[in-house]
Amino acid sequence: MNLLTVFAHPLPNSYPAAVLESFVAPFRAASHSVEILDLHAENFDPRFTEADHAHFWGGPVPSEIAAMHRRVERADRLAFVFPVYWWGMPALMKGWIERVFTGGWAYQYGKGVEDRGKAPLNALLGNVPTVLIGIGGSSRATYDKYGYAEAMRTQIDVGTFAYCGIKDVQSHLIFDVEGDHNAPKRAEGLELAADIARSFMAPDRVARDAKAEHFKAR
């Protein structure tokens, strides 16, 4: 099994980095292939460039984006580990999705650019099992009170991944990680990340359908 984990945090000794290591450890212990796409370490530019815009309208794929496509295509499992900023992904990770999930590769309307806005959507990404782990400073009660977790699932699980064909996606949040008083919760979060990994790579894992679950819950 080939696992590609996309990670966004600037500090290698941070708590999100520890969550990342706890998540990938069971895969390594089981001798699976693990590739970490550390967006900060690789100095990925999240800005949508003129070349990206030209590709959006039918031009060639920028070479650095084509290389990212190949890395995603090699994966049997996808994971995203990130700190929650303003109730969503960091700009760096969102920018990676905006640049990498391109028309003609992740999705397409009709036969191509000329059918955009006229023909139905075709999701082009295979249904690669995908897991998201967000690390939040706020409490579960805060997320529940305002519906932040549901909003994130709607935007990311359904509006991004299922839109492109990845319906087998599930998201997890690790809550209350700020401050020395929350050290026990941070330890629990590391255990949770490892448990998520073991379930995610299990041979008898049951595929999810985030889009169907979304509509069923409404």
C-alpha positions, 0 to 999 in steps of 0.5 A: 500500500502506498500512503501519501500524506499532505502536511502543512505546518511550518515547525518540525517540532510542533504538535501537528508534526507529532500527530503526523508521526503518530499517524504514519507510524502504524503504516511504517510498522506494517511495511507500507510505503509512506510518502510525506508531502510537507508543503512548508519543507518543499516550499510549495507556492500556493498562489494561483499563477498566470500559468495556472489560469492559462491551464484552467482555460485549456493551456498546458499543465505547469510542470510543478503541478504535473509532478504533483499529479504523479505523486497523487496518482501513485497513492493507494491512500491519501491523508491530510494532516493540518492545524485548523486555521479559522475553521478550515485548512491553512491557506498553504494546503488550500492553495495546494488543492486549488492548484493541483486539483485541476480541470481535466485531471480532477474534474471536467465539464462535458468534453473539456473547457468549451463545455464549462457552464454548459455540460454536466460535471464529470468527476475524474479522480478515482475513489481513493480512500482519504482521511483528514485530521485537523488539529484544533485549539478550541473545544468540541463544545465550541465546534458543536455550538456553532456547527464548525465541524459540519461546515468543514465536512460540507466544504472539504469532504463533499465540496472538494473531494467528493466533487472530484470523485473521492467520496470515500473520505472521512474527517477527524478533529483533535480538540483542545490542544492549547496550553500546558493544562491540555497536555493529557488531551494532546497525548490522547490526540496522538493515540487517536491519530494512531488509531485512525491510521490502523482503522484506515489501513485495515483490510476489512475497512468499509468504504465511506460515502461522504456525499451520501452521508451528507444528504442523509443527515440534512 
